Amino acid sequence: MHTYLAQKLIAPPLILLLASLLIFSAVRLLPGDPARLMAGMQADQVTVESVRHRLGFDQPFPVQYGRFLERALRGDLGQSTRSQQPVAREIAERLPYTVALTTVSYGVAILFGLAAGVLAAVYRGSWLDSLVMLCAISGASVANFWVALMAMDLFAVKLGWLPLMGAGEWRSYVLPAATLALAPTAVIARMTRGSMLEIIHQDYIRTARAKGLGDAKVYLKHALRNALVPIVTIVGMNFAALLGGAVITESVFNWPGVGRLLVDAVRYRDYPTIQGITLITVLFVVVINLAADLAVGFLNPRIRFD
Amino acid sequence: MSKDDFRAVFRYRNLTIGSSIVLILILCGLFAPLLARQDPYAQNLAITFQQPSTTHFFGSDQYGRDVFARIVYGARWALFEVVMSVGMSLLFGVPLGLAAGFFGKRLDSLIMWSTDILYAFPGIVLAILLVAMLGPSLFNTLLAISIFAVPVYTRLSRNLTHTLKRMEFSEAAYALGAGPWRILFTHILRNAFVPLLIQATLTAGDVILSASGLSFLGLGAQPPAAEWGAMMSEGRNFLGVATHLSLFPGLVITIAALGFNMFGDGLRDILDPKFQKRS
């Protein structure tokens, strides 16, 4: 178990380090003056020079990267060229909204995806199975920004049941969370069905039945627990896609999260903010994937003792 | 059509529906001027915001342009996005995967580590980072989308190469004196073609969704392009007044992505014995 833990804990910091190098290099590889880009296109020459000195653009590349890393570790992600606020503070203000939206969406997706996948596998070949599979393939293909606009038009503009935009009381979560949950629900439902179908024909399931256990106990306690390993992996891997979806969903619903901040930053060519948000997003993805890897080890002793 | 033919069509439902949608998309792209009689870019301010009718099947937009014509011509943009993006991903991803799988050791570790780093970025976020650096345009968006799809092809071709190079036909070729390049290109790549084709078809649906999503955010194709995502970006300002401006482009984006996904699924059902048994 300790070896498994050690193996899993080595990769994430290295990936983060290399991803930070990639993000840092992206701005430096641009044609033109990086100090001008970081200071903003409207900044005067004095400001550009002060940014050049402050951020160390007059230093060699490894020194610049070292300083960037050191500041990032202290929580200093630079200053937004648009609002002149520290990027870390701007992200911290918006992050709770994105975390709340993605948590609700992923919760809904896991719940509905697992239920639909288990039902489809148990009633394999029935109309329910066909319906779940049809919804799963449609859910993975649907343009979530289109669903968002159509849902806004129907439920907010025409019927007036739900708020059109922004974040506030629980009703404001319904449309963005449901839109964002569509694709992951489809993926989880498909994976659960496939995984359950492989498990429910195994000998130990037959044994459990022969011992007289009821369907619910056989499917939920014996089959689902063993089917969970690939599902947890997919849940972890899909978190990145969910964060990507949040960028578009937040923009459509004017949700005051990090995704909308990123799109606004791109519009204003606010490079320190783009750099900061990308770094934080990668950190989240790496941590969630690590959590999924550890959960898989916990669920399947064969993996952690291999 | 005989009974058996019908059965085959039903059995390969995904392939039949998916390939039909893809075929319609290709035909729309090829014969757009014949299908849409109106110019997709011609403005007529006398007929703005027309509702769908027999004259304008999908209505008209804020400049009086025919939405149906723009959607039909939009098929060309969608196909261009798919060909360019999937092509670039294959061009970068497959050689890297072949090299990693065939030569192994340090090169394998280096390439696989690089793909792991790209996997840590949510696709859209990586694309936005690159588009922000390179500037908003359809080409830059497609380049960005292809970069985030590269790890998928690298991993797949690396794993396939790993398996295929140990197969008897590769060993026989080696024993007969074939060099590594010959084994790679004539034996391994040829046998890896089908799984790569399936993956390319499955990725095509994602390309349409990502490219139109980025155009919707104003980072891809720019107005007045008759690109479906850009059309929705313009149409969202008239929600409630002219919902058809968002409804039809979004619907065709979804149908096109669904078509490619079903086509890919169907191909996998037929060509991959592992999936044939399970489904």
Interface residues (C-beta under 8 A of the other chain):
Chain A: A11 L14 I15 L16 L18 A19 L22 I23 A26 V27 L29 L30 I137 S138 A140 S141 V142 A143 N144 F145 W146 V147 L149 M150 M152 D153 V157 K158 G194 L197 E198 A240 A241 L242 L243 G244 G245 V247 I248 S251 V252 L262 V263 A265 V266 R267 R269 Y271 I274 I277 T278 T281 V282 V285 V286 N289
Chain B: N14 W113 D116 I117 Y119 A120 F121 P122 G123 I124 V125 L126 I128 L129 L130 V131 A132 M133 P136 G205 L209 S212 G213 F216 L217 G218 L219 M232 R236 L239 G240 T243 S246 L247 P249 G250 L251 I253 T254 A257 L258 F260 N261 M262 D265 R278
